[in-house]
Amino acid sequence: MAAISILGVPLDLGAARRGVEMGPSAVRLAQLASRLEQLGHDVIDTGDVAVPTHETLRFGAGIDYLPTITAVCHEVAQRTAAIVRDGRIPLVLGGDHSLGAGSVAGVANALAERNQRLGVLWIDAHADLNTPESTLSGNVHGMPVAHLLGHGDPGMVGIAQPGPAVRPEHVVIIGARDLDQAERANARAFGVTIYTMRDIDERGMRAVLAEAIAKVSDGTDGLHVSLDLDFVDPQEAPGVGTPVRGGATYREAHLAMETMWDTGRVVSMDLVEVNPVLDRFNHTAELAVGLMASAFGKRII
């Protein structure tokens, strides 16, 4: 069984819609810790990273928040690195997906101290490959993968020591179905593998997962899984900040998470973009907890 440390990051500065900062509380309310403990895991909730709010900052929007988000991501990186050094798995609850620039960098930093490398599966309706220069929206939650690969804002890129946090051949995006033109160009330029929902439709989730896991496992020593709940179709997961029709089904999402546990390689995980304001009776948070149970070993038989 695993030793898991939960870390909340109530961050909404990178997103266009408010409410996602309540995601960690909603997931905790859905009994995340007890569900994992029932599976036999040692679970510690380490509380939340302190995050400034829109009301306290009182300025700007979008890209204006990048320095503040970078500071939060530095703290997230320090916390996740310490958890990994302690022999535990950080399970980071968001909050918007910009936090991934910190969580992944922190885990990569801890592994680098052992001369090890990290592989990343970014499971998301979006590729998050924009940079401050290419973004149309200015929303920082559309940029973390680019920063982890060493592109974009120097402060955000510099969280990983040594940088970049991950190599392009060690990053695979799964479930993408909403990319803008700049992200398509960046994906080609950066050398990242993307499996779209069309790939899943044509080949099946199992085949895509097997190929993706093989790619990110080649030359790496651990796997980070970053799950954005908008990967799942909005009929199943209505409470997300940027829903896109045509996502993974309930069973496809559980299969993806069950397969993560089967690898035996997961060293860290993000669970992000749960937005209770847009949800129905905490349905999406409850789905998220069920997916985490599958990711940490729950089986039908």
Secondary structure, DSSP 8 states (H G I E B T S, - for coil): --EEEEEEE---TTSSSTTGGGHHHHHHHTTHHHHHHHTT-EEEEEEE-----HHHH-S--GGGGHHHHHHHHHHHHHHHHHHHHTT-EEEEEESSGGGHHHHHHHHHHHHHTTT--EEEEEESSS-----TTT-SS--GGG-HHHHHTT-S-HHHHTTSSSS-SS-GGGEEEEEE----HHHHHHHHHHT-EEEEHHHHHHH-HHHHHHHHHHHHHTT-SEEEEEEEGGGB-TTT---BSS--SS-B-HHHHHHHHHHHHHHT-EEEEEEE-B-GGGSSTTHHHHHHHHHHHHHTT----
